[in-house]
Amino acid sequence: MPSQIADLAQAHPQACLIITSGGQINISGIMLSEATQLLREHPHLILETSGIYREDFIEDLVPIIGAERMVFGSNSPEYHQGLEVLRPRLAHLEAAVRAQILGQTAAQILGCSV
């Protein structure tokens, strides 16, 4: 739940925390507004995209938190990798933003060069 993630984020403000499944436990989308508020309030949180069933949520978050705070994730084998990668690929985003989400953010976090 976003409120539980907020507690963790407040307890560890220097940690780079990656929150999975769009920051929501219920991937029906009912918690998307709470997840958005969570990300606004805690700039050290990174959003992982698995389970976000609507690419417009990804599109809407880019201007709010930036693509540098979003990473692609498939949550495989639980979710289908092919479907999960379609969300950021089909989102109406500039190519550079899409590339950031699909690999550059993760590479920066891990200290890899891309």
C-alpha positions as CSV (number, residue, x, y, z in Angstrom):
1,M,0.0,0.0,0.0
2,P,1.3,3.5,-0.7
3,S,0.9,4.5,2.9
4,Q,3.2,1.6,4.0
5,I,5.8,2.6,1.3
6,A,5.6,6.2,2.6
7,D,6.5,5.0,6.1
8,L,9.5,3.2,4.7
9,A,10.5,6.2,2.6
10,Q,10.3,8.5,5.7
11,A,12.4,6.1,7.7
12,H,15.1,5.9,5.1
13,P,15.3,9.2,3.3
14,Q,18.8,8.7,1.9
15,A,18.0,5.3,0.4
16,C,17.2,4.8,-3.3
17,L,14.0,2.7,-3.0
18,I,12.4,1.1,-6.0
19,I,8.7,0.5,-5.6
20,T,7.2,-2.2,-7.7
21,S,3.9,-2.7,-9.4
22,G,3.3,1.0,-9.8
23,G,3.4,1.6,-6.1
24,Q,0.2,-0.3,-5.5
25,I,-0.8,-3.6,-4.2
26,N,-4.0,-3.8,-6.1
27,I,-3.2,-3.5,-9.8
28,S,-6.8,-2.6,-10.6
29,G,-5.7,1.0,-10.6
30,I,-7.6,2.0,-7.5
31,M,-4.4,3.2,-5.8
32,L,-2.9,5.1,-8.7
33,S,-3.7,8.6,-7.2
34,E,-2.2,7.5,-3.8
35,A,0.9,6.2,-5.6
36,T,1.3,9.5,-7.5
37,Q,1.1,11.4,-4.3
38,L,3.7,9.1,-2.7
39,L,6.1,9.7,-5.6
40,R,5.5,13.5,-5.4
41,E,6.4,13.6,-1.7
42,H,9.4,11.3,-1.8
43,P,12.0,12.2,-4.5
44,H,14.2,9.2,-3.6
45,L,11.6,6.7,-4.7
46,I,11.9,5.1,-8.1
47,L,8.8,3.6,-9.8
48,E,9.0,0.2,-11.4
49,T,6.4,-0.3,-14.1
50,S,5.2,-4.0,-13.8
51,G,1.5,-4.4,-13.3
52,I,0.6,-0.9,-14.4
53,Y,-2.2,-1.9,-16.7
54,R,-2.6,1.5,-18.3
55,E,0.1,3.2,-20.2
56,D,-1.5,6.6,-19.6
57,F,-0.4,6.3,-16.0
58,I,3.1,6.1,-17.2
59,E,2.5,9.0,-19.6
60,D,1.0,11.1,-16.8
61,L,3.8,10.4,-14.4
62,V,6.7,11.5,-16.6
63,P,6.0,15.2,-16.2
64,I,5.4,14.8,-12.5
65,I,8.5,12.7,-11.4
66,G,10.6,12.4,-14.6
67,A,11.7,9.4,-16.6
68,E,14.9,9.3,-14.5
69,R,12.7,8.0,-11.7
70,M,11.0,5.3,-13.7
71,V,12.3,1.8,-14.5
72,F,10.9,-1.0,-16.6
73,G,10.1,-4.1,-14.8
74,S,8.3,-7.3,-15.8
75,N,7.7,-9.1,-12.5
76,S,8.4,-12.3,-14.4
77,P,7.4,-15.0,-14.1
78,E,4.3,-13.7,-12.3
79,Y,3.4,-11.4,-15.3
80,H,4.0,-11.9,-19.0
81,Q,7.2,-10.2,-20.0
82,G,5.9,-9.5,-23.5
83,L,2.8,-7.7,-22.3
84,E,4.7,-5.8,-19.6
85,V,7.2,-4.3,-22.0
86,L,4.4,-3.1,-24.3
87,R,3.2,-0.6,-21.7
88,P,6.2,1.7,-21.9
89,R,6.7,1.0,-25.5
90,L,3.1,1.9,-26.4
91,A,3.0,4.9,-24.1
92,H,2.9,8.2,-26.0
93,L,6.4,9.3,-25.0
94,E,9.3,10.8,-26.8
95,A,11.9,8.2,-27.9
96,A,14.5,9.5,-25.4
97,V,12.0,9.3,-22.5
98,R,11.0,5.7,-23.5
99,A,14.7,4.8,-23.6
100,Q,15.2,6.2,-20.2
101,I,12.4,4.1,-18.7
102,L,13.3,0.9,-20.7
103,G,16.9,0.8,-19.5
104,Q,18.9,4.0,-18.9
105,T,17.4,4.7,-15.4
106,A,18.2,1.1,-14.3
107,A,21.7,1.4,-15.7
108,Q,22.3,4.7,-13.8
109,I,21.0,3.2,-10.5
110,L,23.3,0.2,-11.0
111,G,26.3,2.2,-12.1
112,C,26.4,0.7,-15.5
113,S,27.2,2.5,-18.7
114,V,24.7,2.3,-21.6
